[in-house]
């Protein structure tokens, strides 16, 4: 019943898109959701690096910084899922559940689409691990979060290989800017040393 209801929902959505955007409305919506998903996944990764680098300690609270990767990553996963599922009821592309949800099960660009699916699942595991840190332990949680780089790289590769707009200058500029910013913040995370606060004059005098 749930599956039938879901398929009915996507069919109605595709019909709505087609009526408002022509016969390829679902395809346009999928492309837009894919680009938006990559931007939110980038924001989640960059926000996590900003939070853990301690560069903004004393300027922006850690709790506020933490909300950036949490909300951005989950939004990116939802958009990524929508990017895939909205194609199912589209009669032009002929994608099915296996094509969009089973890694390397797609009839079209099997490897690139499969990498995109794996990146989505890996990103979801990282995103929802925020609520299970106490269960899996801090050490495992940190190792899992390092997989964010793999998820981001996989999503980038997926977009470059099968994205209809990947050759457009505006999208290539987005890919380059987000990739370089991740490299920059990673370098900051690995090299930045938080300055030690000066001891109070009384403590110095006593010492």
C-alpha positions as a Markdown table, in Angstrom:
| # | Residue | x | y | z |
|---|---|---|---|---|
| 1 | Unk | 0.0 | 0.0 | 0.0 |
| 2 | Unk | 2.8 | 2.4 | 0.9 |
| 3 | Unk | 4.6 | 1.6 | -2.3 |
| 4 | Unk | 1.5 | 2.1 | -4.4 |
| 5 | Unk | 0.8 | 5.4 | -2.7 |
| 6 | Unk | 4.4 | 6.6 | -3.2 |
| 7 | Unk | 4.2 | 5.7 | -6.9 |
| 8 | Unk | 0.9 | 7.5 | -7.3 |
| 9 | Unk | 2.4 | 10.5 | -5.6 |
| 10 | Unk | 5.4 | 10.6 | -8.0 |
| 11 | Unk | 3.1 | 10.0 | -11.0 |
| 12 | Unk | 1.0 | 13.0 | -10.0 |
| 13 | Unk | 4.1 | 15.1 | -9.5 |
| 14 | Unk | 5.4 | 14.1 | -12.9 |
| 15 | Unk | 2.0 | 15.0 | -14.5 |
| 16 | Unk | 2.1 | 18.4 | -12.7 |
| 17 | Unk | 5.6 | 19.1 | -13.9 |
| 18 | Unk | 4.8 | 18.1 | -17.4 |
| 19 | Unk | 1.7 | 20.3 | -17.5 |
| 20 | Unk | 3.7 | 23.3 | -16.2 |
| 21 | Unk | 7.1 | 22.8 | -17.9 |
| 22 | Unk | 6.3 | 20.7 | -21.0 |
| 23 | Unk | 7.0 | 17.1 | -21.7 |
| 24 | Unk | 10.4 | 17.2 | -20.0 |
| 25 | Unk | 9.4 | 18.8 | -16.7 |
| 26 | Unk | 10.5 | 15.9 | -14.6 |
| 27 | Unk | 13.9 | 15.9 | -16.3 |
| 28 | Unk | 14.3 | 19.7 | -15.6 |
| 29 | Unk | 13.3 | 19.2 | -12.0 |
| 30 | Unk | 15.8 | 16.4 | -11.6 |
| 31 | Unk | 18.6 | 18.5 | -13.0 |
| 32 | Unk | 17.8 | 21.4 | -10.7 |
| 33 | Unk | 17.5 | 19.1 | -7.6 |
| 34 | Unk | 20.8 | 17.5 | -8.5 |
| 35 | Unk | 22.7 | 20.9 | -8.6 |
| 36 | Unk | 21.0 | 22.0 | -5.4 |
| 37 | Unk | 21.9 | 18.8 | -3.7 |
| 38 | Unk | 25.5 | 19.1 | -4.6 |
| 39 | Unk | 25.6 | 22.7 | -3.2 |
| 40 | Unk | 24.0 | 21.6 | 0.1 |
| 41 | Unk | 26.4 | 18.6 | 0.4 |
| 42 | Unk | 29.3 | 21.0 | -0.2 |
| 43 | Unk | 27.9 | 23.4 | 2.5 |
| 44 | Unk | 27.6 | 20.5 | 4.9 |
| 45 | Unk | 31.2 | 19.4 | 4.3 |
| 46 | Unk | 32.6 | 22.9 | 4.4 |
| 47 | Unk | 30.6 | 23.7 | 7.5 |
| 48 | Unk | 32.0 | 20.6 | 9.3 |
| 49 | Unk | 35.5 | 21.7 | 8.4 |
| 50 | Unk | 34.8 | 25.2 | 9.7 |
| 51 | Unk | 33.5 | 23.8 | 12.9 |
| 52 | Unk | 36.3 | 21.4 | 13.6 |
| 53 | Unk | 39.1 | 23.8 | 12.6 |
| 54 | Unk | 38.5 | 26.0 | 15.7 |
| 55 | Unk | 39.2 | 29.0 | 13.5 |
| 56 | Unk | 36.0 | 30.8 | 14.6 |
| 57 | Unk | 36.1 | 29.8 | 18.3 |
| 58 | Unk | 35.2 | 32.8 | 20.3 |
| 59 | Unk | 33.5 | 34.4 | 17.3 |
| 60 | Unk | 30.7 | 32.0 | 16.5 |
| 61 | Unk | 29.5 | 29.4 | 19.0 |
| 62 | Unk | 30.2 | 25.7 | 18.2 |
| 63 | Unk | 26.5 | 24.9 | 18.6 |
| 64 | Unk | 25.6 | 27.4 | 15.9 |
| 65 | Unk | 28.3 | 26.1 | 13.6 |
| 66 | Unk | 27.2 | 22.6 | 14.2 |
| 67 | Unk | 23.7 | 23.4 | 12.8 |
| 68 | Unk | 25.3 | 24.3 | 9.4 |
| 69 | Unk | 26.6 | 20.8 | 8.5 |
| 70 | Unk | 23.6 | 19.1 | 10.1 |
| 71 | Unk | 20.9 | 21.0 | 8.3 |
| 72 | Unk | 22.8 | 21.4 | 5.0 |
| 73 | Unk | 23.8 | 17.7 | 4.8 |
| 74 | Unk | 20.2 | 16.4 | 5.5 |
| 75 | Unk | 18.8 | 18.9 | 3.0 |
| 76 | Unk | 21.3 | 17.7 | 0.4 |
| 77 | Unk | 20.3 | 14.1 | 0.9 |
| 78 | Unk | 16.6 | 14.9 | 0.6 |
| 79 | Unk | 17.3 | 16.8 | -2.6 |
| 80 | Unk | 19.6 | 14.0 | -3.9 |
| 81 | Unk | 16.8 | 11.5 | -3.3 |
| 82 | Unk | 14.3 | 13.7 | -5.1 |
| 83 | Unk | 16.8 | 14.1 | -7.9 |
| 84 | Unk | 16.7 | 10.4 | -8.5 |
| 85 | Unk | 13.0 | 9.5 | -7.7 |
| 86 | Unk | 11.4 | 12.3 | -9.7 |
| 87 | Unk | 12.7 | 10.5 | -12.9 |
| 88 | Unk | 10.8 | 7.3 | -12.2 |
| 89 | Unk | 7.3 | 8.5 | -13.4 |
| 90 | Unk | 8.9 | 10.4 | -16.3 |
| 91 | Unk | 8.0 | 8.6 | -19.5 |
| 92 | Unk | 10.9 | 10.1 | -21.4 |
| 93 | Unk | 13.9 | 8.7 | -19.5 |
| 94 | Unk | 12.4 | 5.3 | -18.6 |
| 95 | Unk | 14.2 | 5.0 | -15.3 |
| 96 | Unk | 12.8 | 2.6 | -12.7 |
| 97 | Unk | 13.5 | 2.0 | -9.0 |
| 98 | Unk | 16.4 | -0.4 | -9.8 |
| 99 | Unk | 18.0 | 2.2 | -12.1 |
| 100 | Unk | 18.0 | 5.0 | -9.6 |
| 101 | Unk | 18.2 | 3.2 | -6.2 |
| 102 | Unk | 20.3 | 0.1 | -6.8 |
| 103 | Unk | 24.0 | 1.0 | -7.2 |
| 104 | Unk | 25.3 | 0.0 | -10.7 |
| 105 | Unk | 21.8 | -1.3 | -11.6 |
| 106 | Unk | 21.1 | 1.5 | -14.1 |
| 107 | Unk | 20.7 | 0.8 | -17.8 |
| 108 | Unk | 22.2 | 4.3 | -18.5 |
| 109 | Unk | 25.9 | 5.1 | -17.6 |
| 110 | Unk | 26.0 | 2.3 | -15.2 |
| 111 | Unk | 29.2 | 3.2 | -13.4 |
| 112 | Unk | 28.7 | 7.0 | -13.1 |
| 113 | Unk | 25.1 | 6.6 | -12.0 |
| 114 | Unk | 26.1 | 3.8 | -9.5 |
| 115 | Unk | 28.8 | 6.1 | -8.0 |
| 116 | Unk | 26.1 | 8.8 | -7.6 |
| 117 | Unk | 23.8 | 6.3 | -5.7 |
| 118 | Unk | 26.7 | 5.1 | -3.5 |
| 119 | Unk | 27.6 | 8.8 | -2.7 |
| 120 | Unk | 24.0 | 9.4 | -1.7 |
| 121 | Unk | 23.8 | 6.5 | 0.7 |
| 122 | Unk | 27.2 | 7.3 | 2.1 |
| 123 | Unk | 26.2 | 10.9 | 2.6 |
| 124 | Unk | 23.0 | 9.8 | 4.3 |
| 125 | Unk | 25.0 | 7.5 | 6.7 |
| 126 | Unk | 27.2 | 10.4 | 7.6 |
| 127 | Unk | 24.3 | 12.9 | 8.0 |
| 128 | Unk | 22.2 | 10.7 | 10.3 |
| 129 | Unk | 25.2 | 9.6 | 12.4 |
| 130 | Unk | 24.9 | 13.0 | 14.2 |
| 131 | Unk | 22.2 | 11.4 | 16.4 |
| 132 | Unk | 24.1 | 8.2 | 17.0 |
| 133 | Unk | 27.4 | 9.5 | 18.1 |
| 134 | Unk | 26.9 | 8.2 | 21.6 |
| 135 | Unk | 26.0 | 4.7 | 20.3 |
| 136 | Unk | 28.9 | 4.2 | 17.8 |
| 137 | Unk | 31.5 | 6.0 | 19.9 |
| 138 | Unk | 33.4 | 9.2 | 19.1 |
| 139 | Unk | 36.3 | 7.4 | 17.4 |
| 140 | Unk | 34.0 | 5.5 | 14.9 |
| 141 | Unk | 32.0 | 8.7 | 14.4 |
| 142 | Unk | 35.0 | 10.6 | 13.4 |
| 143 | Unk | 36.1 | 8.0 | 10.9 |
| 144 | Unk | 32.6 | 7.8 | 9.5 |
| 145 | Unk | 32.6 | 11.6 | 9.0 |
| 146 | Unk | 35.8 | 11.4 | 7.0 |
| 147 | Unk | 33.8 | 9.6 | 4.5 |
| 148 | Unk | 32.1 | 12.9 | 3.7 |
| 149 | Unk | 35.0 | 13.6 | 1.4 |
| 150 | Unk | 34.4 | 10.4 | -0.5 |
| 151 | Unk | 30.7 | 11.2 | -0.8 |
| 152 | Unk | 31.4 | 14.7 | -2.0 |
| 153 | Unk | 34.0 | 13.5 | -4.6 |
| 154 | Unk | 31.6 | 10.8 | -5.8 |
| 155 | Unk | 28.7 | 13.2 | -6.2 |
| 156 | Unk | 31.1 | 15.6 | -8.1 |
| 157 | Unk | 32.2 | 12.8 | -10.4 |
| 158 | Unk | 28.6 | 11.7 | -11.0 |
| 159 | Unk | 27.6 | 15.3 | -11.9 |
| 160 | Unk | 30.6 | 15.7 | -14.3 |
| 161 | Unk | 30.0 | 12.4 | -16.1 |
| 162 | Unk | 26.2 | 12.3 | -16.5 |
| 163 | Unk | 25.1 | 15.9 | -15.7 |
| 164 | Unk | 23.4 | 17.5 | -18.7 |
| 165 | Unk | 24.7 | 20.9 | -17.7 |
| 166 | Unk | 28.1 | 19.9 | -16.6 |
| 167 | Unk | 29.8 | 21.5 | -19.6 |
| 168 | Unk | 28.1 | 24.8 | -19.0 |
| 169 | Unk | 30.5 | 27.5 | -17.8 |
| 170 | Unk | 28.2 | 28.5 | -14.8 |
| 171 | Unk | 28.0 | 25.0 | -13.5 |
| 172 | Unk | 31.7 | 24.3 | -14.1 |
| 173 | Unk | 32.5 | 27.4 | -12.1 |
| 174 | Unk | 30.4 | 26.1 | -9.3 |
| 175 | Unk | 32.2 | 22.7 | -9.4 |
| 176 | Unk | 35.6 | 24.4 | -9.4 |
| 177 | Unk | 34.7 | 26.9 | -6.6 |
| 178 | Unk | 33.3 | 24.3 | -4.3 |
| 179 | Unk | 36.1 | 21.9 | -4.8 |
| 180 | Unk | 38.8 | 24.5 | -4.2 |
| 181 | Unk | 37.0 | 25.7 | -1.1 |
| 182 | Unk | 36.9 | 22.2 | 0.3 |
| 183 | Unk | 40.7 | 21.8 | -0.3 |
| 184 | Unk | 41.3 | 25.2 | 1.3 |
| 185 | Unk | 39.3 | 24.5 | 4.4 |
| 186 | Unk | 40.9 | 21.0 | 4.7 |
| 187 | Unk | 44.3 | 22.6 | 4.7 |
| 188 | Unk | 43.2 | 25.0 | 7.3 |
| 189 | Unk | 41.8 | 22.2 | 9.4 |
| 190 | Unk | 45.1 | 20.2 | 9.2 |
| 191 | Unk | 47.4 | 23.1 | 9.8 |
| 192 | Unk | 45.7 | 25.8 | 11.9 |
| 193 | Unk | 46.8 | 25.9 | 15.5 |
| 194 | Unk | 44.6 | 27.9 | 17.8 |
| 195 | Unk | 46.6 | 30.6 | 19.6 |
| 196 | Unk | 46.9 | 30.0 | 23.3 |
| 197 | Unk | 45.3 | 32.7 | 25.4 |
| 198 | Unk | 47.7 | 34.8 | 27.4 |
| 199 | Unk | 47.9 | 34.1 | 31.0 |
| 200 | Unk | 46.6 | 36.7 | 33.3 |
| 201 | Unk | 49.2 | 39.1 | 34.7 |
| 202 | Unk | 48.7 | 37.8 | 38.2 |
| 203 | Unk | 49.5 | 34.2 | 37.1 |
| 204 | Unk | 52.7 | 35.4 | 35.3 |
| 205 | Unk | 53.8 | 37.3 | 38.4 |
| 206 | Unk | 53.2 | 34.2 | 40.6 |
| 207 | Unk | 55.0 | 32.0 | 38.1 |
